[in-house]
Amino acid sequence: MIHKIGLAQMDIAFGKPEENMEKVEQWVRKAKVDGCTTVVLPELWTTGYDLTRMDEIADEGAEDSSTFLTSLSKKYSIHIIGGSVANKSMDGIRNTLIAVDSKGILVKQYSKLHLFKLMDEHHYLLPGQEDGMFSLEETKMAGLICYDIRFPEWFRKHVLLGAKVVFVVAEWPSARIDHWQTLLKARAIENQCFVIACNRVGSDPNNEFGGCSLIIDPWGEILAKGTQTEELVSAEINLQEVEKVRKQIPIFQDRRPEYY
């Protein structure tokens, strides 16, 4: 099964949800015109890292964001891995990924498990407690967020649960962009899955972000790579490649978890 994936490598207006929603519709429209069946947004695309104002600008229950994305997916008949948004509940705020299918059905909300202390997330956000598994067109997939990729055991858990494609949404700084590419390639190779990673570009008052969004196949080959400017990064993926690679080097059959 072949899908065309588009990564909306966008800049984010700091602390301005309405402005960012207008931009996102333009990106979704562009992806549809480009022939994409799935479009991916970056982390915290509604607000950016405006953490000190999160209590004011976070989305209650992620309801507005989810409604917006489901309406877009129906309008353009496209799957949307809706990056993540600041999701406010009674006990606090979480960084929550939203995935919707092309019929406008919400298929997943996953809250970031690993909070990144270097950007003060732990002072303003709560960690999630559930995995990132979901299905699109009967294919098991997963969604993870930024810092999650530094934890190979968390990534591997999702592949052991059946994920053939792992989406990663991020606001990864330019200063560590070499780590971004190296970690993502490693996760694809060691898990023999597609890794589809959308990073933002631009800057906020404290950080500059590195772009370099990636679509990587189960061999670790880069099918598409973004620059450090706003663009739609796209490539076709063939899901049959996952089983082909796993048969050629059967690492999952050769695992010895009783010793790990």
C-alpha positions as CSV (number, residue, x, y, z in Angstrom):
1,M,0.0,0.0,0.0
2,I,1.5,3.3,-1.1
3,H,0.8,6.6,0.7
4,K,2.1,10.1,0.0
5,I,3.1,11.9,3.2
6,G,3.4,15.7,3.5
7,L,5.2,17.4,6.4
8,A,4.1,20.9,7.1
9,Q,7.5,22.4,8.1
10,M,6.0,25.7,9.3
11,D,7.0,28.6,11.4
12,I,4.7,29.1,14.4
13,A,3.4,32.5,15.6
14,F,4.3,32.7,19.3
15,G,1.3,32.5,21.5
16,K,-1.2,33.2,18.7
17,P,-3.6,30.2,18.2
18,E,-6.0,31.8,15.8
19,E,-3.2,33.0,13.5
20,N,-1.6,29.5,13.5
21,M,-4.9,27.9,12.7
22,E,-5.2,30.1,9.6
23,K,-1.7,29.0,8.6
24,V,-2.4,25.4,9.1
25,E,-5.4,25.4,6.8
26,Q,-3.1,26.7,4.1
27,W,-0.7,23.9,4.7
28,V,-3.4,21.2,4.7
29,R,-4.7,22.7,1.4
30,K,-1.2,22.7,-0.1
31,A,-0.7,19.1,0.9
32,K,-3.9,18.0,-0.7
33,V,-3.1,19.8,-3.9
34,D,0.3,18.1,-3.8
35,G,-1.4,14.7,-3.8
36,C,-0.7,13.8,-0.2
37,T,-2.9,11.3,1.6
38,T,-1.6,12.3,5.0
39,V,-0.3,15.7,6.3
40,V,1.8,16.1,9.5
41,L,2.0,19.2,11.7
42,P,4.8,20.1,14.2
43,E,4.7,20.1,18.0
44,L,2.7,22.8,19.8
45,W,1.6,24.4,16.5
46,T,-1.1,26.4,18.1
47,T,1.0,28.3,20.6
48,G,4.7,27.5,20.3
49,Y,6.6,27.4,23.5
50,D,4.8,30.4,25.1
51,L,4.9,28.4,28.4
52,T,4.4,31.3,30.8
53,R,1.0,32.1,29.2
54,M,-0.1,28.5,28.8
55,D,-2.9,28.7,31.4
56,E,-4.3,31.6,29.4
57,I,-3.9,30.2,25.8
58,A,-4.1,26.4,26.2
59,D,-7.0,24.6,24.6
60,E,-9.6,23.3,27.1
61,G,-9.7,19.5,26.6
62,A,-8.0,20.1,23.2
63,E,-11.6,20.5,22.0
64,D,-11.1,23.6,19.7
65,S,-8.0,22.0,18.1
66,S,-9.7,18.6,17.6
67,T,-12.8,20.2,16.1
68,F,-10.7,22.3,13.8
69,L,-8.6,19.4,12.6
70,T,-11.5,17.0,12.1
71,S,-13.3,19.7,10.0
72,L,-10.2,20.2,7.9
73,S,-9.7,16.5,7.4
74,K,-13.3,16.1,6.2
75,K,-13.1,19.2,4.0
76,Y,-9.9,18.0,2.2
77,S,-10.3,14.2,2.6
78,I,-6.9,13.8,4.1
79,H,-5.5,12.2,7.2
80,I,-4.0,14.7,9.6
81,I,-1.4,13.9,12.2
82,G,-2.1,17.2,14.0
83,G,1.2,17.8,15.6
84,S,0.5,18.6,19.3
85,V,-1.3,21.3,21.2
86,A,-1.4,22.6,24.8
87,N,-4.3,20.6,26.2
88,K,-5.8,22.0,29.4
89,S,-7.7,19.9,31.9
90,M,-8.7,20.2,35.6
91,D,-5.4,18.9,36.9
92,G,-3.1,20.8,34.5
93,I,-1.8,21.2,31.0
94,R,-0.4,18.4,28.7
95,N,1.4,18.5,25.4
96,T,-1.1,16.4,23.3
97,L,-0.8,15.0,19.8
98,I,-4.0,14.7,17.8
99,A,-4.6,12.3,14.9
100,V,-7.7,12.4,12.7
101,D,-8.5,10.3,9.7
102,S,-9.7,11.5,6.3
103,K,-13.4,11.1,7.2
104,G,-13.0,13.6,10.1
105,I,-12.9,10.9,12.9
106,L,-10.6,11.6,15.9
107,V,-8.4,8.4,16.2
108,K,-5.9,9.4,18.8
109,Q,-4.8,11.8,21.5
110,Y,-1.4,11.1,22.9
111,S,0.2,13.3,25.6
112,K,4.0,13.6,25.6
113,L,5.5,11.1,28.1
114,H,8.9,12.6,28.5
115,L,9.1,16.3,29.5
116,F,12.2,18.3,28.4
117,K,13.6,20.1,31.3
118,L,16.1,22.2,29.2
119,M,13.0,24.0,27.8
120,D,11.3,24.2,31.2
121,E,8.4,21.9,30.2
122,H,8.3,20.3,33.7
123,H,7.5,23.6,35.3
124,Y,4.4,24.2,33.1
125,L,3.2,20.8,31.7
126,L,2.2,17.4,33.0
127,P,3.5,14.2,31.5
128,G,1.2,11.8,29.7
129,Q,0.4,8.3,30.9
130,E,-0.6,6.3,27.8
131,D,1.0,5.0,24.6
132,G,0.8,6.7,21.2
133,M,-0.8,3.8,19.2
134,F,-3.5,4.2,16.6
135,S,-4.6,2.9,13.2
136,L,-5.2,4.5,9.9
137,E,-6.7,2.4,7.1
138,E,-6.2,-0.7,9.2
139,T,-2.4,-0.1,9.5
140,K,-1.1,0.2,13.0
141,M,0.9,3.4,13.6
142,A,2.1,5.5,16.5
143,G,2.7,9.1,17.3
144,L,5.4,10.4,19.5
145,I,6.6,13.9,20.5
146,C,10.1,15.4,20.2
147,Y,12.1,14.4,23.3
148,D,10.4,11.0,23.2
149,I,12.9,9.9,20.5
150,R,15.8,10.0,23.0
151,F,14.2,7.0,24.7
152,P,14.6,3.9,22.5
153,E,12.7,1.7,24.8
154,W,9.6,3.9,24.5
155,F,9.9,3.9,20.7
156,R,10.5,0.1,20.6
157,K,7.4,-0.5,22.8
158,H,5.2,0.9,20.0
159,V,6.8,-1.2,17.3
160,L,6.3,-4.3,19.5
161,L,2.7,-3.3,19.7
162,G,2.6,-3.5,15.9
163,A,3.4,0.0,14.6
164,K,4.8,0.0,11.1
165,V,4.9,3.8,10.9
166,V,6.0,6.1,13.7
167,F,5.2,9.8,13.4
168,V,7.3,12.2,15.4
169,V,6.2,15.9,15.8
170,A,8.7,18.3,17.2
171,E,10.1,21.7,18.0
172,W,13.7,20.6,17.9
173,P,16.3,23.4,18.3
174,S,18.9,24.1,15.6
175,A,21.7,23.7,18.2
176,R,21.1,19.9,18.3
177,I,19.8,19.3,14.8
178,D,22.6,16.7,14.2
179,H,21.1,14.6,17.1
180,W,17.7,14.9,15.5
181,Q,18.8,13.2,12.2
182,T,21.0,10.6,13.9
183,L,18.4,9.5,16.4
184,L,15.6,9.3,13.9
185,K,17.7,7.2,11.5
186,A,18.7,4.9,14.3
187,R,15.1,4.5,15.4
188,A,14.1,3.6,11.8
189,I,17.0,1.1,11.4
190,E,16.7,-0.6,14.7
191,N,12.9,-0.9,14.5
192,Q,12.6,-1.6,10.8
193,C,9.8,0.8,10.4
194,F,9.0,4.1,8.6
195,V,9.9,7.2,10.7
196,I,8.1,10.3,9.6
197,A,9.2,13.4,11.6
198,C,8.0,16.9,11.3
199,N,10.0,19.7,12.9
200,R,9.2,23.4,12.9
201,V,11.4,26.2,11.6
202,G,11.8,29.8,12.8
203,S,12.4,31.1,16.3
204,D,10.8,32.2,19.5
205,P,12.2,34.6,22.2
206,N,14.4,31.8,23.6
207,N,15.1,29.3,20.8
208,E,15.9,28.9,17.1
209,F,14.4,25.8,15.5
210,G,16.1,23.6,13.0
211,G,13.6,22.2,10.5
212,C,15.2,19.3,8.6
213,S,12.0,17.3,8.7
214,L,12.5,13.7,7.6
215,I,10.8,10.8,6.0
216,I,12.9,7.7,6.6
217,D,12.3,4.1,5.3
218,P,12.8,0.9,7.3
219,W,16.4,0.5,5.9
220,G,17.2,4.0,7.3
221,E,17.3,5.6,3.9
222,I,16.1,9.2,3.8
223,L,13.3,9.6,1.3
224,A,12.8,13.3,1.9
225,K,14.5,15.9,4.0
226,G,13.5,19.5,4.7
227,T,15.8,22.5,4.8
228,Q,15.6,25.2,7.5
229,T,12.8,27.3,5.8
230,E,9.1,26.9,5.6
231,E,8.2,24.2,3.1
232,L,6.1,21.1,2.5
233,V,8.4,18.1,2.7
234,S,6.8,15.1,0.9
235,A,7.5,11.5,-0.3
236,E,5.7,8.3,-1.1
237,I,6.0,5.4,1.2
238,N,5.2,1.7,0.5
239,L,4.1,0.0,3.6
240,Q,5.0,-3.4,2.1
241,E,8.6,-2.4,2.6
242,V,8.3,-3.0,6.4
243,E,7.6,-6.7,6.1
244,K,10.2,-7.1,3.3
245,V,13.0,-5.6,5.5
246,R,11.9,-7.6,8.6
247,K,12.0,-10.8,6.6
248,Q,15.5,-10.1,5.3
249,I,17.0,-9.3,8.8
250,P,14.6,-10.9,11.3
251,I,15.6,-8.9,14.4
252,F,12.3,-9.3,16.1
253,Q,12.5,-13.1,15.9
254,D,16.1,-13.0,17.1
255,R,15.4,-10.8,20.2
256,R,16.2,-12.4,23.6
257,P,14.2,-10.2,26.0
258,E,14.6,-12.7,28.8
259,Y,18.2,-11.4,29.1
260,Y,17.4,-7.7,28.7
